[in-house]
Amino acid sequence: MAALAKISDKDKKYVERFEVYVGGMEIANAFSELTDADEQLKRLKEEQKLRHLEGKDVYDIDMEFIEALKTMPRSAGIALGVDRLVQVILGGLPRGEALRGCQNINDVLTLPMSKLF
């Protein structure tokens, strides 16, 4: 389940989210924001328990975030990976084939992480 996505009103087994793919590559991620402070707090506490059981670091819950959710209106958004979109445009997608030309995202990034270290 997407950690910050709202549970569907139609089916409680799902959250309201989708992804956009072009040629098998994800270029965008979208979801309805979870603005229910009680539900978010419950999810974060469940995550803490799971991390503890798995022997992972357990992080404090940001209660300022939880309080801010109480005043947040219903909202949704989509995050478009402009770098990925540029990669798709430069790579071309003839006849649904795999990306060609610009196959490495580092070719479209100004400061790729691989070059910083």
C-alpha distance (Angstrom), angle and dihedral (degrees) to the residues before:
residue distance angle dihedral
M1 . . .
A2 3.77 . .
A3 3.80 105.3 .
L4 3.81 97.0 -136.2
A5 3.82 100.0 32.5
K6 3.81 124.8 110.0
I7 3.80 118.3 -113.7
S8 3.80 112.6 -111.0
D9 3.79 116.3 -100.7
K10 3.82 88.8 -146.0
D11 3.80 99.2 51.1
K12 3.81 122.4 12.9
K13 3.83 90.8 -154.5
Y14 3.82 89.9 71.9
V15 3.76 139.6 55.4
E16 3.80 126.0 -141.5
R17 3.79 103.3 -102.1
F18 3.78 142.5 114.3
E19 3.79 140.7 179.8
V20 3.80 130.2 -141.7
Y21 3.81 118.4 -136.5
V22 3.80 130.3 -171.4
G23 3.78 117.7 -171.4
G24 3.79 90.8 -13.9
M25 3.82 94.5 -53.2
E26 3.81 121.9 113.6
I27 3.79 109.7 -125.4
A28 3.82 101.0 165.9
N29 3.79 140.6 26.4
A30 3.81 123.3 -163.2
F31 3.78 138.1 178.2
S32 3.77 146.0 155.8
E33 3.80 107.3 -100.8
L34 3.79 117.9 -113.3
T35 3.80 102.2 -122.6
D36 3.81 96.9 167.1
A37 3.82 103.3 108.3
D38 3.81 93.8 -163.5
E39 3.82 92.7 52.0
Q40 3.82 92.2 46.8
L41 3.81 91.6 49.4
K42 3.81 89.9 49.6
R43 3.83 91.2 51.2
L44 3.79 92.9 48.2
K45 3.81 91.9 49.8
E46 3.83 89.8 49.8
E47 3.79 89.3 50.6
Q48 3.81 90.5 51.3
K49 3.82 90.9 52.7
L50 3.80 92.1 48.1
R51 3.81 92.8 48.4
H52 3.82 89.9 49.3
L53 3.83 91.5 51.1
E54 3.81 90.4 48.7
G55 3.81 91.9 50.3
K56 3.80 93.1 -115.2
D57 3.80 127.9 137.4
V58 3.81 111.6 -79.6
Y59 3.79 114.9 -142.8
D60 3.80 127.8 -151.6
I61 3.78 117.1 -106.8
D62 3.79 113.2 -110.7
M63 3.80 100.0 -125.3
E64 3.82 91.5 -174.8
F65 3.82 86.6 62.4
I66 3.81 90.7 50.0
E67 3.81 91.0 49.5
A68 3.82 91.5 48.0
L69 3.81 89.9 54.5
K70 3.80 88.9 62.7
T71 3.81 89.8 67.6
M72 3.81 98.4 37.2
P73 3.80 116.5 111.1
R74 3.80 122.4 -135.9
S75 3.78 107.8 -74.6
A76 3.77 145.3 159.6
G77 3.75 136.3 -170.1
I78 3.76 147.4 -178.7
A79 3.78 126.6 -136.8
L80 3.78 111.8 -150.5
G81 3.79 115.4 -162.7
V82 3.80 98.0 -136.3
D83 3.80 89.7 -173.4
R84 3.81 89.8 55.5
L85 3.80 91.8 45.9
V86 3.82 89.8 52.7
Q87 3.80 89.1 48.6
V88 3.81 90.5 53.1
I89 3.81 92.5 47.6
L90 3.81 92.9 48.4
G91 3.79 92.9 43.0
G92 3.79 96.0 49.3
L93 3.77 125.6 -148.7
P94 3.81 109.0 -129.1
R95 3.82 114.5 -179.4
G96 3.82 92.1 -13.1
E97 3.80 92.8 -66.0
A98 3.79 121.8 152.4
L99 3.78 117.4 -81.1
R100 3.81 113.2 -71.8
G101 3.77 133.2 -173.6
C102 3.80 100.1 19.1
Q103 3.78 102.7 42.2
N104 3.80 99.1 148.0
I105 3.79 119.0 69.0
N106 3.82 89.2 -149.2
D107 3.82 86.4 72.0
V108 3.82 91.0 67.8
L109 3.82 100.5 36.5
T110 3.80 119.9 95.3
L111 3.81 93.6 -148.9
P112 3.81 109.6 15.9
M113 3.81 113.5 -165.4
S114 3.81 89.6 -126.9
K115 3.83 89.4 65.5
L116 3.82 96.2 46.7
F117 3.81 97.4 68.6
